């Protein structure tokens, strides 16, 4: 790994997220990167970059621009993944990454082969853990009728190791 290029790329991703009007994306990107490192201490450069860029400029495609309901939500999420992948591709090209590295980061962000690719599963676990750590409480307060279902679906997407960490997080939240 070219450490200087990696650090420049992380800084460019953070700079792109710094315009977030809710001021959450930089924090969530840092947490996702930390969770990947915790779940997979030997994580490769592409996985770490994908974690950092997982919601790159997310606020530019608001949920409100899609129909209500599950189908609208799923279409929004799919479109977001494509946009995040395209945006990070531009940053990576600008920093001199080759096509194979760019394709791999984009593949992870778009969660291709989730059930058969351990890096994509680690990525998914990290994103779920960030959600549980930073957003679940607010979500449950706003959407009490959906919270149990969303929590169950979140846990279902995770590996056994991810579920172990999720249980510890949830236990810590209950203790507070």
Residue, then its C-alpha position, 0 to 999 in steps of 0.5 A: x500500500x502506498x500509505x501517502x496516497x491512501x492518506x490523501x484519498x481518505x482526506x479527499x473522501x472526508x473533504x467531499x463529505x464535509x459539506x454534509x448539512x447534517x454533519x454526520x457523514x464524516x463521523x459515520x465514515x470514520x466509525x465505519x472505517x474503525x469497525x472494519x479495522x476492528x472486525x478485520x485487522x488485516x483489512x486491505x486498502x480497497x475495503x478500508x476505502x469502501x468503508x470510508x466512502x460508503x455514504x459519500x455525498x449521501x445528502x445529494x440524493x434525498x430520500x424524499x425524492x423517492x416514493x414512500x414505502x419499501x419499493x421507493x426505499x429500496x430504489x433510493x438505496x440502490x441509486x445511492x450505492x451507484x452514486x457512491x460508487x461513481x463518486x468514489x471512482x472519481x476520487x480514486x482515479x484522481x489519486x492514481x488508483x488503477x482500474x482493478x482497485x477502483x472496480x473492487x472498491x465500487x464492488x464492495x460499496x455496491x455490496x456485490x456478492x454479499x453472501x459469498x465475499x467475506x470483505x463485502x460481509x465485513x463491510x455490511x457488518x461495519x455499516x450495520x454496527x454504525x447504524x446500531x451505534x449512532x442511529x437506532x435510538x433516534x430511529x426507534x423514537x421516530x418510528x416506534x412501530x417499525x423499530x423492531x422489524x428494522x432491528x431484526x432485518x439489520x441483525x439478519x444481514x450480519x455475520x455471526x461475528x457482527x451479531x456478537x458485536x451488535x449484541x454487546x452494543x445493544x446491551x450497552x445501550x440498555x444499560x444506559 
